[in-house]
Every structure is written in structure tokens, then in C-alpha cells.
Amino acid sequence: MAERTGHRAAPAHTHPGEVPVQAALAALADPVRLRLVRELAGSADWTRSCGSFDVPVGKAALSHHFAVLRGAGLVEQRDEGPRRVNRLRREEFDTRFPGLLALVLREA
């Protein structure tokens, strides 16, 4: 059961070792999620709150995109006061899918 922190439940995370390649590819195929991953890759761990991303979707859609990324083992989130901050699970994801993240992070 997810730990309760403040007014909302802590996010549930999937370990990359439990993720099928199809789920990882599907998570990375969406342009908004790819943008989130690329921005996280260029940021220090735990420095980006969910609201700090300039993406063309509303709050509910953004929450959904982060849930998909968590479910694919790409992102870990934690609450710090009223903010939910993020980190890219690069090392863990690279262990599960060597080279995949490097490929998708390259500019087109």
C-alpha cells in the first residue's frame, strides 16, 4: 500500500526490472512523455517539480503522463511539502534496457 504523505497518497513505483520492453517503448513513444524524460535527463535528481515542465497539456493529463513513466520504471517521484519532485531512473533503467535510454535521448 502506498505511504500517505500529507494530503495525497505517495506515488506507486514500478522497478525497471519488472517492466516488459513493450511497456518501456510505449511510454517513450509519446511526444509529451519523451519531452519529460529528456528534460529530466538534463536536470539534477529531485530538482524538477511536476509543475516546472513546459508541456502542452493540462494538470490531469500531466499526472497521467507521469503515472505512465512511473509504471514503465523511468521516473521516481517523491513529495517535498506541497511539491512532487522527480528523478529519472537512468541507472536502473539502463541496467534493464542497456542503451535504450541513450538512443531515445539523442536529438533527432
FENPECOR-V911011 format. One record per pair of residues at least 12 apart in sequence whose C-alpha atoms are under 8 Angstrom apart, sorted by the first residue. I is the first residue (numbers start at 1). J is the second residue. If there is no record, write none. Layout:
# FENPECOR-V911011
i->I j->J
i->I j->J
This chain:
# FENPECOR-V911011
i->5 j->79
i->6 j->81
i->10 j->78
i->10 j->79
i->11 j->77
i->11 j->78
i->12 j->70
i->13 j->70
i->13 j->71
i->13 j->73
i->13 j->76
i->14 j->70
i->14 j->71
i->14 j->72
i->14 j->73
i->15 j->72
i->15 j->73
i->15 j->92
i->16 j->72
i->16 j->73
i->16 j->74
i->16 j->92
i->16 j->93
i->16 j->96
i->17 j->73
i->17 j->92
i->17 j->93
i->17 j->96
i->19 j->71
i->19 j->72
i->19 j->73
i->21 j->97
i->23 j->72
i->24 j->72
i->24 j->73
i->27 j->68
i->27 j->69
i->27 j->72
i->28 j->104
i->32 j->55
i->32 j->56
i->32 j->65
i->33 j->65
i->33 j->66
i->33 j->69
i->34 j->104
i->35 j->55
i->36 j->53
i->37 j->74
i->37 j->88
i->37 j->105
i->38 j->105
i->39 j->53
i->40 j->86
i->40 j->87
i->40 j->88
i->41 j->88
i->41 j->90
i->41 j->105
i->44 j->87
i->45 j->86
i->45 j->87
i->45 j->88
i->46 j->85
i->46 j->86
i->46 j->87
i->47 j->85
i->47 j->86
i->47 j->87
i->48 j->85
i->48 j->86
i->48 j->87
i->49 j->83
i->49 j->84
i->49 j->85
i->49 j->86
i->50 j->62
i->50 j->83
i->50 j->84
i->50 j->85
i->50 j->86
i->73 j->89
i->73 j->93
i->74 j->88
i->74 j->89
i->74 j->90
i->74 j->93
i->75 j->87
i->75 j->88
i->75 j->89
i->76 j->88
i->76 j->89
